Amino acid sequence: MTNIQSLMALGALVLLTLTSLQFNGSLMECTTAELENKVYLTAFSLADDMIEEIKNKAFDEATKTFVVASTSALTPPSGFGLVSKTDPLDDIDDYNNYKKTVSSPHAEDYEVSCLIHYVSAANQNIVSSTPTFYKRASVTVSSPYLRHSVTLAFIFSLK
């Protein structure tokens, strides 16, 4: 074997090594992206499930049996949340500061948390310190497997 043949063989090995490393890196990126997508899809599903659960509840404690005509009859924002752990979650504002941990087959310890606020009728991005006929539920899902938390919001209206 001559020096030129040896150099060509060595060059071919280097080329094969670089191609192999590139292929392995690409394969690893695809696998990571696939798993990350599954985790994010699960997080979105959990947030949506929580919003669907909240949709089945009464707008307010005062509206469980009859419709109110004035916002003064509604629960003040300071009264949001469960009074005790034995109370049922029977109206929207009971979910304020509600948290639960959910595990799934491919990723465990999703933390689902809710915040409930009255919002302005003119702009639902503005939190109101007084009762209105609009409540915004913000559901956040976090996990050690997520780079960023997932937050979904829904506006509930009594009108």
Secondary structure, 3 states (H helix, E strand, C coil): CCHHHHHHHHHHHHHHHHHHHHHHHHHHHHHHHHHHHHHHHHHHHHHHHHHHHHHCCECCHHHCCCCCCCHHHCCCHHHCCCCCCCCCCCEHHHHCCCEEEECCCCCCCEEEEEEEEEECCCCCCCECCCCCCEEEEEEEEECCCCCCCEEEEEEEECC
